[in-house]
Amino acid sequence: MARTLAFDRDEVIRQARAVFWKRGYESASVPELESATGLSRSSIYNSFGSKRGLFDAAVNSYLDELIRPRLRPLTEPQVAPDALDEYLESIIRSFNQPQSLPAAHGCLLINSASAPIARDEQVTRAITAYRAELHAAFSRGLQAANPTLSATRHRLLAESITGLVIAALTLVRISPTEATELIRSAQTLSHLNEGPEIPEADH
């Protein structure tokens, strides 16, 4: 009978997640993952199938433990009018902690979008779904904050806020100050009230 592996799977995934977040998938070596997780190469492969399997588990953990809890006030049935502003402020707070992983290394999934692994169809789908999840949450927060916005203005503001947040998460590793300014711009957009109607673009 095979011996049951005795380790905390969730904690192993968290430790591996930190390595992938700091180093990127391609640069994270198996010896680094062994050292971080306390597992041997054979245990990693027996438990996760491959380095890639461990990365996929790390991405799921990143979404479930870090991203979705922060987005929850924007995804609940009732969204408070200040929920989007509070979310954006929480990003700024994380940027102001230089030793935090978001400040030092940006976003695990957005970083992956510019790495060779993004050519993998499964990773591409995960990145696309992540952006859609952010956009949907921001759209709900914008609706709660500005319920009288026209559909056109709401759509444009939601797209702009999503783009600014993604740009900030990309830029923070290089310039936290500029990344923070992008989030401040997103906050300004989230406070806009209805103005002159924006014409539909010609298609």
C-alpha positions in Angstrom: 0.0 0.0 0.0 1.4 3.4 -0.9 2.3 5.7 2.0 0.0 8.7 2.4 1.9 12.0 1.9 1.7 13.8 5.2 1.7 17.6 4.5 -0.7 20.5 4.5 -1.6 20.8 0.9 -3.0 24.3 1.2 0.1 25.6 2.9 2.3 23.9 0.3 0.4 25.7 -2.5 0.7 29.0 -0.6 4.5 28.6 -0.4 4.7 27.7 -4.1 2.4 30.6 -4.9 4.9 33.0 -3.3 7.7 31.6 -5.4 5.7 31.8 -8.7 4.6 35.3 -7.7 8.1 36.5 -7.1 9.9 34.7 -9.8 7.4 34.0 -12.5 6.5 30.5 -13.8 9.5 30.1 -16.1 12.1 31.4 -13.6 10.8 29.4 -10.7 13.0 26.3 -10.5 12.0 23.0 -9.1 14.8 23.2 -6.5 13.3 26.6 -5.4 9.9 25.1 -5.1 11.3 22.1 -3.2 13.0 24.5 -0.7 9.9 26.7 -0.3 7.4 23.8 0.1 9.5 21.4 2.0 8.6 18.7 -0.5 10.9 16.6 -2.7 10.7 16.7 -6.4 9.0 13.3 -6.4 6.4 14.4 -3.8 5.6 17.5 -5.9 5.1 15.5 -9.0 3.2 12.8 -7.2 0.8 15.3 -5.6 0.5 17.9 -8.5 1.5 16.0 -11.6 4.1 18.5 -12.6 5.5 21.9 -11.9 2.7 23.2 -14.2 0.1 21.4 -12.1 1.5 23.1 -9.0 1.3 26.5 -10.8 -2.3 25.9 -11.7 -3.0 25.1 -8.1 -1.2 28.3 -7.1 -3.3 30.4 -9.5 -6.6 28.9 -8.1 -5.3 29.6 -4.6 -4.4 33.2 -5.6 -7.9 33.8 -6.9 -9.8 32.1 -4.0 -7.7 33.3 -1.1 -6.6 36.8 -2.2 -8.6 38.2 -5.1 -12.2 37.1 -4.5 -12.3 37.9 -0.8 -11.2 41.5 -1.6 -13.8 41.7 -4.4 -16.6 40.2 -2.3 -18.1 43.6 -1.3 -18.5 44.2 -5.0 -20.0 40.8 -5.8 -22.5 40.4 -3.0 -26.3 40.8 -3.7 -26.3 44.2 -2.1 -23.4 46.4 -3.0 -22.7 49.5 -0.8 -22.3 52.9 -2.6 -18.8 53.2 -1.3 -17.7 49.6 -2.0 -15.7 50.4 -5.2 -14.0 53.3 -3.6 -13.0 51.2 -0.6 -11.7 48.5 -2.9 -9.5 51.0 -4.8 -8.3 52.4 -1.5 -7.3 48.9 -0.4 -5.1 48.6 -3.4 -3.4 51.9 -2.6 -2.8 50.6 1.0 -1.1 47.5 -0.4 1.0 49.6 -2.7 2.2 51.6 0.3 3.6 48.5 1.9 6.9 48.1 0.0 7.5 44.6 1.4 4.1 43.2 0.4 3.9 40.9 -2.6 1.5 43.2 -4.5 3.8 46.2 -4.1 7.0 44.3 -4.9 5.7 42.0 -7.6 2.4 43.2 -8.9 -0.3 40.7 -9.8 0.5 37.0 -10.3 -2.0 36.6 -13.2 -1.2 39.9 -14.9 2.5 39.1 -14.7 1.8 35.8 -16.4 0.1 37.6 -19.3 3.4 39.0 -20.4 5.4 35.8 -19.9 5.8 32.8 -22.3 3.3 30.7 -20.3 0.6 33.1 -21.5 0.8 31.2 -24.9 -0.8 28.2 -23.1 -4.5 28.2 -23.9 -5.5 27.3 -20.4 -3.5 30.2 -18.9 -4.9 32.5 -21.6 -8.5 31.5 -20.5 -7.6 32.1 -16.9 -6.2 35.6 -17.5 -9.2 36.5 -19.7 -11.6 35.2 -17.0 -9.8 37.1 -14.3 -10.1 40.4 -16.3 -13.8 39.7 -16.8 -14.3 39.0 -13.1 -12.6 42.3 -12.2 -14.7 44.2 -14.8 -18.0 42.7 -13.6 -17.2 43.6 -10.0 -16.2 47.1 -10.9 -19.3 47.5 -13.0 -21.5 46.6 -10.0 -19.6 48.9 -7.7 -20.0 51.7 -10.2 -23.7 51.1 -10.5 -24.1 51.2 -6.7 -22.1 54.4 -6.5 -23.8 56.1 -9.5 -27.2 54.5 -10.1 -28.3 57.3 -12.5 -25.5 56.8 -15.0 -26.6 56.2 -18.6 -25.8 52.7 -20.0 -23.2 54.2 -22.3 -21.4 56.2 -19.7 -21.5 53.3 -17.2 -20.0 51.0 -19.8 -17.2 53.4 -20.7 -16.4 54.2 -17.0 -16.3 50.5 -16.1 -13.9 49.7 -18.9 -11.7 52.6 -18.0 -11.5 51.7 -14.3 -10.7 48.1 -15.2 -8.0 49.2 -17.5 -6.5 51.6 -15.0 -6.4 48.9 -12.3 -4.7 46.4 -14.6 -2.2 49.1 -15.7 -1.5 50.0 -12.1 -0.9 46.3 -11.1 1.5 46.1 -14.1 3.4 49.3 -13.2 3.7 48.9 -9.5 6.9 46.8 -9.6 8.6 49.7 -11.5 7.0 52.8 -10.0 4.6 52.4 -7.0 4.0 56.2 -7.1 2.8 56.2 -10.7 0.8 53.0 -10.0 -0.9 54.8 -7.1 -1.8 57.7 -9.3 -3.5 55.4 -11.7 -5.6 54.0 -8.9 -6.4 57.6 -7.8 -7.6 58.3 -11.4 -9.8 55.2 -11.2 -11.3 56.6 -8.0 -12.0 59.9 -9.7 -13.8 58.1 -12.5 -15.8 56.2 -9.9 -17.1 59.4 -8.5 -18.2 60.9 -11.7 -21.9 61.8 -11.9 -24.0 61.9 -15.0 -23.0 64.6 -17.5 -23.6 65.3 -21.2 -24.6 62.1 -23.0 -21.7 60.3 -24.7 -22.6 59.3 -28.3 -22.4 55.7 -29.3 -19.3 54.9 -31.4 -19.9 54.0 -35.0 -19.3 50.4 -35.9 
